[in-house]
Amino acid sequence: MKEKSKKIGLTAMALIAVASVSAQGNGQAGITEATQMVTGYFDPATKLVYAVGAIVGLIGGVKVYQKFSAGDPDTSKTASSWFGACIFLIVAATILRSFFL
């Protein structure tokens, strides 16, 4: 009885070892495929972020112009906020692109 349970245990360990060795090859292929898919989306995503940055810049320009025309004293604060948001979007997209590609 003890001999039979040892054989079953050894057989189970051998099957697990074989399964883990074969799974590593499939895992590597999966990681490679996922990497290719993610890098394929970086160009369109970067262009989308640049477009969003341009739209934010235009909206910010209009808002700053309206405040400046109305004589609002904190126009420079609003201008720096919108300008900072545009710069952040552009720099973040560029850094992420260079970091991951």
Backbone as a printed PyTorch tensor [residue, N CA C, xyz], in Angstrom:
tensor([[[  0.8240,  -1.1820,   0.0000],
         [  0.0000,   0.0000,   0.0000],
         [  0.8740,   1.2540,   0.0000]],

        [[  1.8940,   1.2500,   0.8410],
         [  2.8030,   2.3870,   0.9230],
         [  3.5850,   2.5520,  -0.3730]],

        [[  3.9530,   1.4360,  -0.9680],
         [  4.6890,   1.4420,  -2.2400],
         [  3.8320,   2.0570,  -3.3450]],

        [[  2.5580,   1.7420,  -3.3470],
         [  1.6420,   2.2410,  -4.3730],
         [  1.4540,   3.7560,  -4.2330]],

        [[  1.3410,   4.2610,  -3.0240],
         [  1.1690,   5.7040,  -2.8210],
         [  2.4410,   6.4680,  -3.2060]],

        [[  3.6230,   5.8500,  -3.0180],
         [  4.8700,   6.4740,  -3.4500],
         [  4.9110,   6.5970,  -4.9610]],

        [[  4.4770,   5.5240,  -5.6600],
         [  4.4700,   5.5570,  -7.1200],
         [  3.5090,   6.6310,  -7.6280]],

        [[  2.3600,   6.7200,  -7.0040],
         [  1.3760,   7.7200,  -7.4220],
         [  1.9270,   9.1310,  -7.1690]],

        [[  2.5870,   9.3080,  -6.0250],
         [  3.1710,  10.6070,  -5.7030],
         [  4.2720,  10.9930,  -6.6690]],

        [[  5.1490,  10.0460,  -7.0030],
         [  6.2330,  10.3210,  -7.9520],
         [  5.6840,  10.6060,  -9.3400]],

        [[  4.6740,   9.8590,  -9.7370],
         [  4.0570,  10.0820, -11.0430],
         [  3.4180,  11.4660, -11.0960]],

        [[  2.7390,  11.8560, -10.0270],
         [  2.1030,  13.1740,  -9.9860],
         [  3.1530,  14.2770, -10.0550]],

        [[  4.2600,  14.1040,  -9.3230],
         [  5.3260,  15.1140,  -9.3630],
         [  5.9600,  15.1920, -10.7460]],

        [[  6.1290,  14.0640, -11.4010],
         [  6.6920,  14.0590, -12.7490],
         [  5.7570,  14.7660, -13.7250]],

        [[  4.4620,  14.5310, -13.6110],
         [  3.4890,  15.2000, -14.4780],
         [  3.4840,  16.7080, -14.2430]],

        [[  3.5830,  17.0940, -12.9930],
         [  3.6070,  18.5270, -12.6850],
         [  4.8680,  19.1760, -13.2610]],

        [[  6.0060,  18.4720, -13.1480],
         [  7.2540,  19.0090, -13.6890],
         [  7.1790,  19.1570, -15.2030]],

        [[  6.6230,  18.1490, -15.8780],
         [  6.4960,  18.2140, -17.3370],
         [  5.5340,  19.3190, -17.7280]],

        [[  4.4380,  19.4650, -16.9960],
         [  3.4540,  20.5070, -17.3130],
         [  4.0510,  21.8880, -17.1060]],

        [[  4.8490,  22.0550, -16.0530],
         [  5.4290,  23.3790, -15.8150],
         [  6.4760,  23.7250, -16.8640]],

        [[  7.2340,  22.7510, -17.3250],
         [  8.2340,  23.0050, -18.3620],
         [  7.5550,  23.3810, -19.6710]],

        [[  6.4880,  22.6890, -20.0230],
         [  5.7990,  23.0170, -21.2710],
         [  5.0140,  24.3110, -21.1450]],

        [[  4.5660,  24.6500, -19.9470],
         [  3.8180,  25.8930, -19.7540],
         [  4.7280,  27.1000, -19.8700]],

        [[  5.9950,  26.9600, -19.5550],
         [  6.9040,  28.0880, -19.6560],
         [  7.0670,  28.5390, -21.0970]],

        [[  7.0930,  27.6230, -22.0200],
         [  7.1880,  27.9950, -23.4280],
         [  5.9530,  28.7420, -23.8780]],

        [[  4.7770,  28.3020, -23.4740],
         [  3.5400,  28.9770, -23.8400],
         [  3.4430,  30.3440, -23.1620]],

        [[  3.9350,  30.4270, -21.9420],
         [  3.9160,  31.7130, -21.2500],
         [  4.8010,  32.7290, -21.9410]],

        [[  5.9520,  32.2930, -22.4050],
         [  6.8700,  33.1920, -23.1120],
         [  6.2370,  33.6870, -24.4110]],

        [[  5.5780,  32.7910, -25.1210],
         [  4.9080,  33.1970, -26.3620],
         [  3.7840,  34.1810, -26.0680]],

        [[  3.0650,  33.9590, -24.9710],
         [  1.9830,  34.8650, -24.5880],
         [  2.4980,  36.2420, -24.2220]],

        [[  3.6100,  36.2690, -23.4970],
         [  4.1900,  37.5550, -23.1180],
         [  4.6870,  38.3030, -24.3490]],

        [[  5.2910,  37.5820, -25.2710],
         [  5.7710,  38.2110, -26.5090],
         [  4.6120,  38.7700, -27.3170]],

        [[  3.5390,  38.0130, -27.4160],
         [  2.3660,  38.4820, -28.1680],
         [  1.7370,  39.6990, -27.4940]],

        [[  1.6450,  39.6710, -26.1680],
         [  1.0750,  40.8180, -25.4440],
         [  1.9440,  42.0570, -25.6250]],

        [[  3.2500,  41.8780, -25.6110],
         [  4.1580,  43.0060, -25.8100],
         [  3.9820,  43.6100, -27.1900]],

        [[  3.8380,  42.7640, -28.1920],
         [  3.6360,  43.2660, -29.5480],
         [  2.3120,  44.0000, -29.6790]],

        [[  1.2840,  43.4920, -29.0070],
         [ -0.0150,  44.1620, -29.0660],
         [  0.0410,  45.5320, -28.3940]],

        [[  0.6890,  45.6080, -27.2310],
         [  0.7670,  46.8790, -26.5120],
         [  1.5960,  47.8920, -27.2870]],

        [[  2.7280,  47.4680, -27.8330],
         [  3.5540,  48.4080, -28.5930],
         [  2.8610,  48.8360, -29.8790]],

        [[  1.9700,  48.0180, -30.4070],
         [  1.2150,  48.3980, -31.5890],
         [  0.2170,  49.5120, -31.3040]],

        [[ -0.2290,  49.6280, -30.0520],
         [ -1.1910,  50.6590, -29.6830],
         [ -0.5200,  51.9660, -29.2610]],

        [[  0.7920,  51.9920, -29.1090],
         [  1.4450,  53.1920, -28.6120],
         [  1.3910,  54.3370, -29.6110]],

        [[  1.5870,  54.0820, -30.8920],
         [  1.5540,  55.1770, -31.8700],
         [  0.1840,  55.8480, -31.9270]],

        [[ -0.9070,  55.0850, -32.0900],
         [ -2.2170,  55.7560, -32.0900],
         [ -2.5370,  56.4300, -30.7580]],

        [[ -2.1330,  55.8120, -29.6430],
         [ -2.4110,  56.4110, -28.3370],
         [ -1.6260,  57.7080, -28.1560]],

        [[ -0.3860,  57.7300, -28.6130],
         [  0.4250,  58.9480, -28.5130],
         [ -0.1880,  60.0610, -29.3500]],

        [[ -0.6260,  59.7290, -30.5480],
         [ -1.2660,  60.7360, -31.4000],
         [ -2.5670,  61.2370, -30.7770]],

        [[ -3.3070,  60.3380, -30.1300],
         [ -4.5390,  60.7380, -29.4560],
         [ -4.2420,  61.6980, -28.3060]],

        [[ -3.2020,  61.4150, -27.5360],
         [ -2.8380,  62.3110, -26.4300],
         [ -2.3900,  63.6670, -26.9690]],

        [[ -1.6600,  63.6800, -28.0760],
         [ -1.2650,  64.9540, -28.6830],
         [ -2.4980,  65.7370, -29.1430]],

        [[ -3.4780,  65.0430, -29.7130],
         [ -4.7030,  65.7160, -30.1500],
         [ -5.4700,  66.2780, -28.9550]],

        [[ -5.5440,  65.5080, -27.8740],
         [ -6.2170,  65.9860, -26.6650],
         [ -5.4770,  67.2060, -26.1140]],

        [[ -4.1450,  67.1630, -26.1450],
         [ -3.3570,  68.3130, -25.6970],
         [ -3.6260,  69.5520, -26.5290]],

        [[ -3.7740,  69.3700, -27.8430],
         [ -4.0790,  70.5120, -28.7150],
         [ -5.4570,  71.0820, -28.4030]],

        [[ -6.4290,  70.2080, -28.1690],
         [ -7.7850,  70.6790, -27.8430],
         [ -7.7870,  71.4030, -26.5000]],

        [[ -7.0840,  70.8360, -25.5220],
         [ -6.9930,  71.4910, -24.2120],
         [ -6.3100,  72.8540, -24.3570]],

        [[ -5.3000,  72.9330, -25.2030],
         [ -4.6230,  74.2050, -25.4360],
         [ -5.5320,  75.2440, -26.0670]],

        [[ -6.3410,  74.8170, -27.0390],
         [ -7.2810,  75.7550, -27.6680],
         [ -8.3390,  76.2370, -26.6860]],

        [[ -8.8920,  75.3150, -25.9190],
         [ -9.9000,  75.7010, -24.9280],
         [ -9.2790,  76.6280, -23.8890]],

        [[ -8.0660,  76.3110, -23.4660],
         [ -7.3800,  77.1600, -22.4970],
         [ -7.1070,  78.5430, -23.0410]],

        [[ -6.7150,  78.6020, -24.3110],
         [ -6.4770,  79.9060, -24.9290],
         [ -7.7290,  80.7600, -24.9610]],

        [[ -8.8490,  80.1410, -25.2770],
         [-10.1190,  80.8770, -25.3070],
         [-10.4930,  81.3470, -23.9010]],

        [[-10.3290,  80.4740, -22.9070],
         [-10.6550,  80.8460, -21.5210],
         [ -9.7700,  81.9960, -21.0400]],

        [[ -8.4920,  81.9360, -21.3470],
         [ -7.5790,  82.9980, -20.9240],
         [ -7.9230,  84.3000, -21.6350]],

        [[ -8.2520,  84.2220, -22.9180],
         [ -8.6380,  85.4250, -23.6600],
         [ -9.8970,  86.0480, -23.0600]],

        [[-10.8770,  85.2120, -22.7110],
         [-12.1100,  85.7370, -22.1060],
         [-11.8240,  86.4300, -20.7780]],

        [[-10.9670,  85.8290, -19.9540],
         [-10.6300,  86.4430, -18.6660],
         [ -9.8410,  87.7380, -18.8710]],

        [[ -8.9270,  87.7240, -19.8390],
         [ -8.1300,  88.9200, -20.1100],
         [ -9.0130,  90.0520, -20.6190]],

        [[ -9.9740,  89.7120, -21.4940],
         [-10.8750,  90.7280, -22.0380],
         [-11.8090,  91.2800, -20.9700]],

        [[-12.1770,  90.4470, -20.0110],
         [-13.0760,  90.8880, -18.9450],
         [-12.3360,  91.6780, -17.8690]],

        [[-11.0020,  91.6890, -17.9080],
         [-10.2310,  92.4370, -16.9240],
         [-10.0410,  91.6820, -15.6170]],

        [[-10.1340,  90.3730, -15.6590],
         [ -9.9620,  89.5480, -14.4580],
         [ -8.5040,  89.6160, -13.9980]],

        [[ -8.2800,  89.8630, -12.6940],
         [ -6.8920,  90.0230, -12.2370],
         [ -6.0770,  88.7260, -12.1870]],

        [[ -6.6980,  87.5600, -12.1480],
         [ -5.9210,  86.3050, -12.0530],
         [ -5.7820,  85.6090, -13.4050]],

        [[ -5.6110,  86.4020, -14.4460],
         [ -5.4470,  85.8440, -15.7900],
         [ -4.1670,  85.0300, -15.8970]],

        [[ -3.1080,  85.4920, -15.2750],
         [ -1.8300,  84.7750, -15.3650],
         [ -1.9160,  83.4090, -14.6880]],

        [[ -2.6720,  83.3250, -13.6020],
         [ -2.8580,  82.0440, -12.9080],
         [ -3.5990,  81.0630, -13.8160]],

        [[ -4.6320,  81.5050, -14.4680],
         [ -5.3930,  80.6500, -15.3790],
         [ -4.5450,  80.2470, -16.5750]],

        [[ -3.7880,  81.1920, -17.1020],
         [ -2.9370,  80.8870, -18.2570],
         [ -1.8810,  79.8500, -17.9000]],

        [[ -1.2690,  80.0030, -16.7330],
         [ -0.2410,  79.0320, -16.3390],
         [ -0.8380,  77.6630, -16.0730]],

        [[ -2.0410,  77.6030, -15.5510],
         [ -2.7040,  76.3130, -15.3090],
         [ -2.9800,  75.5760, -16.6190]],

        [[ -3.5700,  76.2630, -17.5810],
         [ -3.8750,  75.6300, -18.8630],
         [ -2.5960,  75.2760, -19.6260]],

        [[ -1.6260,  76.1680, -19.6060],
         [ -0.3630,  75.9110, -20.2900],
         [  0.3530,  74.7200, -19.6480]],

        [[  0.3340,  74.6510, -18.3200],
         [  0.9350,  73.5130, -17.6190],
         [  0.2610,  72.1950, -17.9520]],

        [[ -1.0630,  72.2200, -18.0990],
         [ -1.7930,  70.9980, -18.4640],
         [ -1.3900,  70.5230, -19.8600]],

        [[ -1.2580,  71.4530, -20.7880],
         [ -0.8480,  71.0820, -22.1540],
         [  0.5670,  70.5190, -22.1730]],

        [[  1.4550,  71.1670, -21.4710],
         [  2.8480,  70.6960, -21.4270],
         [  2.9130,  69.3140, -20.7750]],

        [[  2.1430,  69.1050, -19.7090],
         [  2.1410,  67.8010, -19.0460],
         [  1.6810,  66.7090, -19.9980]],

        [[  0.6130,  66.9480, -20.7370],
         [  0.1180,  65.9300, -21.6750],
         [  1.1670,  65.5960, -22.7290]],

        [[  1.8020,  66.5830, -23.2720],
         [  2.7840,  66.3480, -24.3280],
         [  4.0160,  65.6270, -23.7690]],

        [[  4.5030,  66.0880, -22.6220],
         [  5.6930,  65.4710, -22.0350],
         [  5.3970,  64.0510, -21.5640]],

        [[  4.2270,  63.8410, -20.9680],
         [  3.8720,  62.4990, -20.4920],
         [  3.7810,  61.5180, -21.6550]],

        [[  3.1690,  61.9250, -22.7470],
         [  3.0730,  61.0370, -23.9080],
         [  4.4430,  60.7310, -24.4880]],

        [[  5.2900,  61.7300, -24.5590],
         [  6.6360,  61.5270, -25.1070],
         [  7.4810,  60.6280, -24.2130]],

        [[  7.4230,  60.8490, -22.9170],
         [  8.2090,  60.0370, -21.9890],
         [  7.7190,  58.5960, -21.9670]],

        [[  6.4100,  58.4080, -21.9250],
         [  5.8870,  57.0280, -21.9530],
         [  6.2700,  56.3160, -23.2290]],

        [[  6.2130,  57.0040, -24.3270],
         [  6.5840,  56.4030, -25.6070],
         [  8.0620,  55.9960, -25.6120]],

        [[  8.9200,  56.8950, -25.1470],
         [ 10.3540,  56.5740, -25.1400],
         [ 10.6910,  55.5290, -24.0880]],

        [[  9.9210,  55.4680, -23.0200],
         [ 10.1890,  54.5070, -21.9590],
         [  9.7980,  53.0920, -22.3670]],

        [[  8.6610,  52.9400, -23.0480],
         [  8.1590,  51.6150, -23.3740],
         [  8.5610,  51.1100, -24.7520]],

        [[  8.9770,  52.0010, -25.6480],
         [  9.3480,  51.5350, -26.9930],
         [ 10.8160,  51.5880, -27.2250]]])
